[in-house]
Amino acid sequence: MEPATSRLHGPTIARRRLSQALRAARDDTGRTQEQAADALDWSISKMIRIENGKTKPTVTDVKALLQLYGVTEAGLIDEFIDLARATRQRSWWMEYRDRLPGGYADYVALESDASHLSFFQPLFVPGLLQTAAYARAILRTTAIEGLSPEDQEVRAEVRRLRQANILGGPKPPRIDAIIDESVLLRVAGDATVMREQLEHLVQLGRDPQIHVRVLPFKAGIHTVSSPFILMEFPVPTDEDLVYVESGMTQPAMIDRVDPQRYWSAYQRLEEMSLGIAESRRFLTETARKFL
């Protein structure tokens, strides 16, 4: 039982690390959740929420749990306390959280902590790589959710801030993106918007941290029909996460499945895709079609 290093990034990953470490500490004592809750005169629901990462335990709560579990090493206690305090830090996205679908809000919170993001997108350009004009064209045509003009503005601002804080941050993640050829030909807005977007992808691809690959029609049929994003984190004890989207349901975070299935699918799609240099040429040539 040992928490991941507290030299962490945002409050969401801190809460995940803290909940996992507290659960491991309880397991080390052989206590059940019910027994631990009874010993502290807590409700079982409070214990479950803490261990599921659904609530932020106070420093006092964490100290009480560590005392119950017999954790006495000063350095280890400090790590737990640092994690508890980190969960209460405020990040830029917090003021928008109530305006976003739950799954998408979770993704935005965790995306900032990722060291590697891998996108598969058969529908449109990934949000982090969109131009402002392309993003607004996408938001205007989001028919399923029926976004109001005000909600469209919120989503556009969140997208802008994501790009500023992640791509423009001090330690941007590595980004791999596989984009289906149909995305490049499906017009969002008008020809000018599309040309600007494709040229933007070419420019982004010059960054050694960003790899854009095109999955061409000539590669044939594949069976992955939904977009998904794989997230890796800098601390090895933080498990990879998968975020999936559907046009017919609210976005959802999958954090209790083995992401290996998605990694296997991603690797197959990557093998079917054009190489990085060839993809850049393909994007450049396609952009000229919108002149």
C-alpha positions as a Python dict, from the first residue, in 0.01 Angstrom:
ca = {
    (1, 'M'): (0, 0, 0),
    (2, 'E'): (153, 325, -111),
    (3, 'P'): (4, 626, -286),
    (4, 'A'): (148, 736, -618),
    (5, 'T'): (377, 1032, -595),
    (6, 'S'): (200, 1346, -483),
    (7, 'R'): (397, 1557, -730),
    (8, 'L'): (86, 1536, -944),
    (9, 'H'): (-106, 1752, -1185),
    (10, 'G'): (-477, 1815, -1147),
    (11, 'P'): (-737, 1742, -881),
    (12, 'T'): (-913, 1467, -1075),
    (13, 'I'): (-612, 1240, -1106),
    (14, 'A'): (-524, 1324, -744),
    (15, 'R'): (-867, 1200, -635),
    (16, 'R'): (-822, 878, -834),
    (17, 'R'): (-481, 817, -678),
    (18, 'L'): (-604, 894, -329),
    (19, 'S'): (-909, 667, -355),
    (20, 'Q'): (-697, 379, -485),
    (21, 'A'): (-435, 424, -212),
    (22, 'L'): (-697, 442, 65),
    (23, 'R'): (-868, 131, -67),
    (24, 'A'): (-532, -51, -73),
    (25, 'A'): (-457, 64, 282),
    (26, 'R'): (-788, -77, 405),
    (27, 'D'): (-730, -403, 219),
    (28, 'D'): (-393, -435, 393),
    (29, 'T'): (-573, -440, 729),
    (30, 'G'): (-824, -705, 618),
    (31, 'R'): (-1118, -478, 702),
    (32, 'T'): (-1430, -452, 490),
    (33, 'Q'): (-1579, -117, 396),
    (34, 'E'): (-1857, -175, 647),
    (35, 'Q'): (-1611, -246, 930),
    (36, 'A'): (-1405, 65, 854),
    (37, 'A'): (-1715, 283, 833),
    (38, 'D'): (-1850, 146, 1164),
    (39, 'A'): (-1517, 205, 1339),
    (40, 'L'): (-1526, 572, 1240),
    (41, 'D'): (-1902, 609, 1292),
    (42, 'W'): (-1942, 694, 922),
    (43, 'S'): (-2215, 589, 685),
    (44, 'I'): (-2121, 311, 445),
    (45, 'S'): (-2216, 540, 156),
    (46, 'K'): (-1946, 788, 263),
    (47, 'M'): (-1685, 513, 265),
    (48, 'I'): (-1795, 388, -77),
    (49, 'R'): (-1786, 739, -228),
    (50, 'I'): (-1434, 800, -94),
    (51, 'E'): (-1303, 468, -229),
    (52, 'N'): (-1479, 515, -564),
    (53, 'G'): (-1328, 860, -603),
    (54, 'K'): (-1675, 1015, -618),
    (55, 'T'): (-1610, 1255, -331),
    (56, 'K'): (-1315, 1453, -200),
    (57, 'P'): (-1224, 1344, 153),
    (58, 'T'): (-1107, 1617, 387),
    (59, 'V'): (-760, 1611, 539),
    (60, 'T'): (-930, 1523, 869),
    (61, 'D'): (-1106, 1226, 704),
    (62, 'V'): (-777, 1101, 557),
    (63, 'K'): (-596, 1131, 890),
    (64, 'A'): (-875, 936, 1063),
    (65, 'L'): (-853, 658, 803),
    (66, 'L'): (-474, 637, 827),
    (67, 'Q'): (-492, 617, 1206),
    (68, 'L'): (-750, 339, 1179),
    (69, 'Y'): (-533, 151, 928),
    (70, 'G'): (-221, 184, 1141),
    (71, 'V'): (-28, 398, 894),
    (72, 'T'): (237, 574, 1104),
    (73, 'E'): (526, 648, 868),
    (74, 'A'): (554, 1028, 854),
    (75, 'G'): (656, 1044, 487),
    (76, 'L'): (372, 820, 379),
    (77, 'I'): (121, 1021, 580),
    (78, 'D'): (250, 1339, 415),
    (79, 'E'): (193, 1180, 72),
    (80, 'F'): (-169, 1101, 159),
    (81, 'I'): (-225, 1451, 297),
    (82, 'D'): (-71, 1610, -13),
    (83, 'L'): (-309, 1407, -228),
    (84, 'A'): (-608, 1512, -18),
    (85, 'R'): (-514, 1879, -54),
    (86, 'A'): (-450, 1842, -424),
    (87, 'T'): (-805, 1714, -478),
    (88, 'R'): (-929, 2057, -370),
    (89, 'Q'): (-721, 2259, -613),
    (90, 'R'): (-921, 2460, -863),
    (91, 'S'): (-859, 2407, -1234),
    (92, 'W'): (-975, 2617, -1528),
    (93, 'W'): (-1245, 2366, -1629),
    (94, 'M'): (-1426, 2364, -1294),
    (95, 'E'): (-1641, 2667, -1371),
    (96, 'Y'): (-1773, 2489, -1682),
    (97, 'R'): (-1829, 2144, -1530),
    (98, 'D'): (-2201, 2190, -1464),
    (99, 'R'): (-2255, 2304, -1824),
    (100, 'L'): (-2107, 1988, -1979),
    (101, 'P'): (-2239, 1629, -2007),
    (102, 'G'): (-2102, 1418, -1722),
    (103, 'G'): (-1880, 1189, -1929),
    (104, 'Y'): (-1735, 1475, -2131),
    (105, 'A'): (-1670, 1677, -1816),
    (106, 'D'): (-1481, 1380, -1670),
    (107, 'Y'): (-1277, 1354, -1987),
    (108, 'V'): (-1184, 1724, -1989),
    (109, 'A'): (-1073, 1694, -1626),
    (110, 'L'): (-849, 1394, -1693),
    (111, 'E'): (-719, 1501, -2034),
    (112, 'S'): (-509, 1773, -1870),
    (113, 'D'): (-317, 1511, -1670),
    (114, 'A'): (-244, 1273, -1958),
    (115, 'S'): (107, 1223, -2092),
    (116, 'H'): (-17, 1055, -2412),
    (117, 'L'): (-348, 1090, -2597),
    (118, 'S'): (-437, 856, -2884),
    (119, 'F'): (-743, 950, -3092),
    (120, 'F'): (-941, 747, -3341),
    (121, 'Q'): (-1192, 966, -3518),
    (122, 'P'): (-1420, 847, -3804),
    (123, 'L'): (-1662, 1142, -3780),
    (124, 'F'): (-1477, 1472, -3746),
    (125, 'V'): (-1140, 1620, -3654),
    (126, 'P'): (-1056, 1565, -3284),
    (127, 'G'): (-1146, 1867, -3073),
    (128, 'L'): (-791, 1943, -2964),
    (129, 'L'): (-689, 1971, -3329),
    (130, 'Q'): (-984, 2180, -3456),
    (131, 'T'): (-970, 2537, -3576),
    (132, 'A'): (-1216, 2782, -3419),
    (133, 'A'): (-1422, 2803, -3740),
    (134, 'Y'): (-1439, 2426, -3783),
    (135, 'A'): (-1535, 2380, -3415),
    (136, 'R'): (-1822, 2628, -3445),
    (137, 'A'): (-1947, 2461, -3762),
    (138, 'I'): (-1950, 2124, -3580),
    (139, 'L'): (-2130, 2270, -3279),
    (140, 'R'): (-2399, 2430, -3497),
    (141, 'T'): (-2481, 2092, -3650),
    (142, 'T'): (-2487, 1886, -3329),
    (143, 'A'): (-2845, 1781, -3393),
    (144, 'I'): (-2881, 1502, -3136),
    (145, 'E'): (-2808, 1714, -2832),
    (146, 'G'): (-2983, 2019, -2975),
    (147, 'L'): (-2737, 2265, -2824),
    (148, 'S'): (-2871, 2614, -2757),
    (149, 'P'): (-2666, 2909, -2887),
    (150, 'E'): (-2550, 2970, -2529),
    (151, 'D'): (-2440, 2608, -2487),
    (152, 'Q'): (-2260, 2626, -2820),
    (153, 'E'): (-2063, 2924, -2690),
    (154, 'V'): (-1974, 2734, -2372),
    (155, 'R'): (-1853, 2431, -2569),
    (156, 'A'): (-1653, 2653, -2804),
    (157, 'E'): (-1487, 2830, -2510),
    (158, 'V'): (-1407, 2500, -2338),
    (159, 'R'): (-1251, 2372, -2660),
    (160, 'R'): (-1042, 2688, -2690),
    (161, 'L'): (-924, 2659, -2330),
    (162, 'R'): (-843, 2290, -2373),
    (163, 'Q'): (-618, 2375, -2665),
    (164, 'A'): (-455, 2665, -2480),
    (165, 'N'): (-389, 2467, -2163),
    (166, 'I'): (-288, 2137, -2321),
    (167, 'L'): (-123, 2216, -2653),
    (168, 'G'): (10, 2546, -2521),
    (169, 'G'): (101, 2420, -2174),
    (170, 'P'): (452, 2376, -2034),
    (171, 'K'): (444, 1996, -2074),
    (172, 'P'): (211, 1911, -2365),
    (173, 'P'): (125, 1542, -2403),
    (174, 'R'): (225, 1330, -2697),
    (175, 'I'): (-70, 1314, -2935),
    (176, 'D'): (-141, 1043, -3191),
    (177, 'A'): (-448, 1081, -3409),
    (178, 'I'): (-594, 848, -3672),
    (179, 'I'): (-848, 1034, -3886),
    (180, 'D'): (-1066, 859, -4142),
    (181, 'E'): (-1045, 995, -4497),
    (182, 'S'): (-1420, 1065, -4493),
    (183, 'V'): (-1359, 1327, -4221),
    (184, 'L'): (-1138, 1521, -4461),
    (185, 'L'): (-1405, 1528, -4732),
    (186, 'R'): (-1715, 1587, -4522),
    (187, 'V'): (-1767, 1963, -4535),
    (188, 'A'): (-1808, 2145, -4204),
    (189, 'G'): (-1907, 2504, -4270),
    (190, 'D'): (-1778, 2574, -4618),
    (191, 'A'): (-1473, 2519, -4839),
    (192, 'T'): (-1278, 2796, -4669),
    (193, 'V'): (-1334, 2642, -4326),
    (194, 'M'): (-1226, 2299, -4453),
    (195, 'R'): (-914, 2428, -4624),
    (196, 'E'): (-810, 2615, -4310),
    (197, 'Q'): (-873, 2305, -4098),
    (198, 'L'): (-672, 2072, -4318),
    (199, 'E'): (-385, 2319, -4341),
    (200, 'H'): (-398, 2345, -3962),
    (201, 'L'): (-356, 1968, -3934),
    (202, 'V'): (-53, 1986, -4162),
    (203, 'Q'): (97, 2259, -3945),
    (204, 'L'): (26, 2068, -3622),
    (205, 'G'): (191, 1761, -3772),
    (206, 'R'): (522, 1948, -3784),
    (207, 'D'): (529, 1938, -3405),
    (208, 'P'): (733, 1630, -3302),
    (209, 'Q'): (481, 1567, -3023),
    (210, 'I'): (184, 1542, -3263),
    (211, 'H'): (143, 1256, -3512),
    (212, 'V'): (-155, 1269, -3749),
    (213, 'R'): (-232, 967, -3964),
    (214, 'V'): (-499, 933, -4232),
    (215, 'L'): (-697, 610, -4264),
    (216, 'P'): (-763, 606, -4640),
    (217, 'F'): (-1056, 452, -4823),
    (218, 'K'): (-816, 224, -5008),
    (219, 'A'): (-728, 52, -4678),
    (220, 'G'): (-1061, -127, -4701),
    (221, 'I'): (-1331, -204, -4447),
    (222, 'H'): (-1276, -197, -4073),
    (223, 'T'): (-1530, -261, -3799),
    (224, 'V'): (-1450, 21, -3554),
    (225, 'S'): (-1741, 260, -3605),
    (226, 'S'): (-1724, 477, -3291),
    (227, 'P'): (-1462, 736, -3201),
    (228, 'F'): (-1253, 673, -2894),
    (229, 'I'): (-960, 825, -2707),
    (230, 'L'): (-695, 637, -2511),
    (231, 'M'): (-529, 822, -2224),
    (232, 'E'): (-197, 734, -2065),
    (233, 'F'): (-58, 906, -1756),
    (234, 'P'): (297, 980, -1642),
    (235, 'V'): (279, 776, -1319),
    (236, 'P'): (292, 400, -1392),
    (237, 'T'): (37, 319, -1119),
    (238, 'D'): (-226, 532, -1297),
    (239, 'E'): (-415, 295, -1527),
    (240, 'D'): (-485, 385, -1889),
    (241, 'L'): (-837, 514, -1952),
    (242, 'V'): (-1066, 497, -2253),
    (243, 'Y'): (-1318, 763, -2349),
    (244, 'V'): (-1583, 676, -2606),
    (245, 'E'): (-1842, 892, -2776),
    (246, 'S'): (-2172, 821, -2947),
    (247, 'G'): (-2398, 1053, -3138),
    (248, 'M'): (-2703, 886, -2983),
    (249, 'T'): (-2604, 880, -2615),
    (250, 'Q'): (-2429, 1103, -2367),
    (251, 'P'): (-2049, 1075, -2382),
    (252, 'A'): (-1916, 815, -2141),
    (253, 'M'): (-1589, 746, -1964),
    (254, 'I'): (-1494, 382, -1937),
    (255, 'D'): (-1264, 336, -1636),
    (256, 'R'): (-1343, -18, -1527),
    (257, 'V'): (-1263, -216, -1839),
    (258, 'D'): (-936, -348, -1974),
    (259, 'P'): (-818, -89, -2226),
    (260, 'Q'): (-611, -351, -2405),
    (261, 'R'): (-901, -423, -2642),
    (262, 'Y'): (-893, -61, -2750),
    (263, 'W'): (-515, -59, -2778),
    (264, 'S'): (-535, -367, -3001),
    (265, 'A'): (-798, -198, -3219),
    (266, 'Y'): (-593, 120, -3233),
    (267, 'Q'): (-281, -70, -3341),
    (268, 'R'): (-474, -244, -3619),
    (269, 'L'): (-613, 89, -3740),
    (270, 'E'): (-265, 238, -3728),
    (271, 'E'): (-133, -44, -3945),
    (272, 'M'): (-406, 30, -4200),
    (273, 'S'): (-330, 403, -4201),
    (274, 'L'): (-84, 603, -4405),
    (275, 'G'): (251, 685, -4250),
    (276, 'I'): (307, 1024, -4091),
    (277, 'A'): (488, 1182, -4388),
    (278, 'E'): (246, 1029, -4640),
    (279, 'S'): (-48, 1148, -4431),
    (280, 'R'): (90, 1502, -4432),
    (281, 'R'): (114, 1495, -4812),
    (282, 'F'): (-239, 1353, -4832),
    (283, 'L'): (-371, 1634, -4610),
    (284, 'T'): (-192, 1896, -4820),
    (285, 'E'): (-335, 1755, -5143),
    (286, 'T'): (-685, 1730, -5000),
    (287, 'A'): (-671, 2090, -4875),
    (288, 'R'): (-607, 2204, -5235),
    (289, 'K'): (-940, 2049, -5339),
    (290, 'F'): (-1116, 2318, -5132),
    (291, 'L'): (-961, 2610, -5322),
}
